[in-house]
Amino acid sequence: MSKKPDKIAIWNEILHGLRGVFLDRSFYLELRDGSRIEKLGPNKVLIAVLSESALAECDGQNQLDIENAFTAFFRRKMTVSFIHDKKRLWQSILDDVSDVIDMGVYFSLQDKGYIDRIEEDKVVVAVFSQAIKEQCEKKYRFKIANATSDALDRKVEILFVHGAPRIFIKLPHRDKPEEVRLKMLHDAHGDIMSIVDNDALFRQVSLPLEKGGWGLNPKKLTNDCKDYGVIAVQEALAAVAAKPNVIKPAVYFDGGLKRGVFGEKLAKGADKLGIRHQGELLADRVSERAPE
């Protein structure tokens, strides 16, 4: 049985080799004390970074230097991507408020609560219990919000949602051709606007953040469906929802559409029902082109 690589030792050795020469001291210290290897694959590395400021620096030349260091270490081409370490961030926030909240609530939030996503001025926290959600909203919202603001170094509001707001709705009939799936949607709901208003996935992402949605405007989704095709937009939403490392799913989805990550716009004069000319499924393209 092969021994699992020691990710902590590997990351420490790589950072040690980069310090001073390639990484300035403050950035090196932030990575040393607040980052870890989340995933280590044959040719890909995912680094979780605790500090938002450090995460912002993990691009350009810094990313290239870190990738080169991994490539030299493993003697094969390695690519590196970075995510916000929301798990450690959440634990540090809970530790900061542990002396002012009920211990039962603390352990419930520790065991089954998590930061789902971080917006510019809002942080969405998912909790497993409606009772815990209500207790947090009534008694601990401001305490947790203040601790979160201190951790992020900016003023943020906390939104508690019951359940898993990242949206785990499974798209039905994915084994059928796009044209068949689209016809089934039209038969069930009517025109594109009615599909957006009534289909489970579209309705979920249209909900506001505090109700577990992404806050996407139904009118915008309707226009997206006209531009890219209903099935293409459904697949894109499902693909983003399946990526827990995405911090801002609505922004990621919208940016991905504009960059062509999820497929090209329909040609002018295309079928008004919203069928894409391309026959390939979105899931394949997303896995190839979208960042981790």
Secondary structure as UniProt FT lines:
FT   HELIX           7..18
FT   TURN            20..22
FT   HELIX           25..34
FT   STRAND          35..40
FT   STRAND          44..49
FT   HELIX           52..57
FT   HELIX           60..74
FT   STRAND          79..84
FT   HELIX           86..97
FT   TURN            98..100
FT   HELIX           103..112
FT   STRAND          114..118
FT   STRAND          122..127
FT   HELIX           130..135
FT   HELIX           136..140
FT   HELIX           141..152
FT   STRAND          157..162
FT   TURN            165..166
FT   TURN            172..175
FT   HELIX           178..189
FT   HELIX           192..198
FT   HELIX           200..206
FT   HELIX           209..211
FT   HELIX           218..228
FT   HELIX           230..241
FT   TURN            244..245
FT   HELIX           249..259
FT   TURN            260..262
FT   TURN            268..269
FT   TURN            272..273
FT   HELIX           282..289
//
